[in-house]
Amino acid sequence: VIAVAAYARELYRSYPAMVDTMQSLADEAVLVMFHAYKVPMPDHPNIIPMMGGSLADSVATLAACDYYLGVDSAFFHIAVAFGMPCLGMFGPTSGMVRTSGRRYPKVHLMPHAQHFTCAPCWRNEDMACYVSTGQASTCLTSTRPEALAEEMRKVMRMYPIQRVVSPQPIMIAAQ
């Protein structure tokens, strides 16, 4: 089960094409899309919306997932705290700065932003992208959805899920 977060609170850190990436992965895995409110989603039985719910319910659902795929957001850092393998998308912010060290051993970064000399630009909601001159960050929006899906497949191969089947409880007769 892959937890997916295409949007951060700050729109300049969002990746709206994530729906195409989800469509690419949906035949291979169950995907749970997290967001604060409802957004358009692909129609596929393996894509489950987790939108507009409480933070407690969302974090509990995130904890039940096996992987995280998404942008630099609170959910990314919560997934890391749970120790799950993560594929993070950074652009305006630096994934190397935010994830280096021993606390993030299962984090993998999408290498898309390395093609832009302006990344990381450390911009914020009030600054336009230097390349697009708009709100969208070119270092994120230039990522091809299929390339992101392929990187996620690599993470899944690196950390295969090994389900532990718990034994059935033993019934003890009353004495």
Salt bridges, closest charged atoms under 4 A:
GLU10 OE2 - ARG9 NH1 3.98
GLU10 OE1 - ARG13 NH2 2.29
ASP27 OD1 - HIS44 NE2 2.84
GLU28 OE2 - ARG153 NH2 2.88
ASP66 OD2 - ARG163 NH2 2.74
ASP72 OD2 - ARG13 NH1 2.87
ASP72 OD1 - HIS77 NE2 3.11
ASP72 OD2 - ARG98 NH1 2.92
GLU146 OE2 - ARG153 NH1 2.95
GLU150 OE1 - ARG153 NH1 3.38
GLU150 OE2 - ARG157 NH2 3.35
GLU151 OE2 - LYS154 NZ 3.14
